[in-house]
Amino acid sequence: TSTHRKQCLRALRTVRNSKALAVGSESGEMLLYRIDRGGQSATQVCKFAADNPSAASAVMCIEQFDTDLESLVCFARQNGAVHGWDLRRDTPSWSVPKVPSWLGVPSCMSLGSDGHSMVVGTLGGGLLVYDLRFLAPWKQWRVASG
């Protein structure tokens, strides 16, 4: 649980090439913790509030892309919002159009190895591919259940 308001954590991701963790909460907050020397404790270094604290906006999944020029953490919320956060900044860097509700609630994501695309999978069997160069959806479909 988080140390501030004792809330449930929903998603967790290690941040490559740094001693840090990206953590998503049930309330929709995104937190960045640095692991202190020796790994005995962690210090919160950044926090993003939920888009709308009164709505369902739990962070459902987190992914990270690391290059020599950037360290990008992407996350999707229960309400379909998808954001990107360059860890060199204190605020989210970008957002893309929400995952349509007919596709379902986001449950997982994967970034392309070149950093130009991202796929979001949903609990309803939906897939949505974003083109991150234009911050726009490229293709979406729903996988038929058998």
FENJOBEL-V646283 format. One record per pair of residues at least 24 apart in sequence whose ideal C-beta (glycine too) atoms are under 7 Angstrom apart, sorted by the first residue. I is the first residue (numbers start at 1). J is the second residue. If there is no record, write none. Layout:
i=I j=J
i=I j=J
This chain:
i=2 j=31
i=10 j=58
i=10 j=59
i=10 j=60
i=11 j=59
i=11 j=60
i=11 j=61
i=11 j=62
i=13 j=62
i=13 j=63
i=13 j=64
i=15 j=64
i=15 j=71
i=15 j=73
i=15 j=87
i=16 j=64
i=16 j=66
i=17 j=66
i=22 j=62
i=22 j=64
i=22 j=73
i=24 j=59
i=24 j=62
i=24 j=75
i=25 j=59
i=26 j=58
i=27 j=53
i=28 j=53
i=28 j=57
i=28 j=58
i=28 j=59
i=28 j=77
i=30 j=59
i=30 j=75
i=32 j=87
i=46 j=90
i=48 j=92
i=51 j=77
i=51 j=81
i=55 j=79
i=57 j=81
i=60 j=105
i=60 j=106
i=60 j=107
i=61 j=106
i=61 j=107
i=61 j=108
i=61 j=109
i=63 j=109
i=63 j=110
i=63 j=111
i=65 j=111
i=65 j=115
i=67 j=115
i=74 j=109
i=74 j=111
i=74 j=118
i=76 j=106
i=76 j=109
i=76 j=120
i=78 j=105
i=80 j=106
i=82 j=120
i=94 j=135
i=96 j=130
i=96 j=135
i=96 j=136
i=97 j=137
i=99 j=128
i=103 j=128
i=103 j=140
i=103 j=142
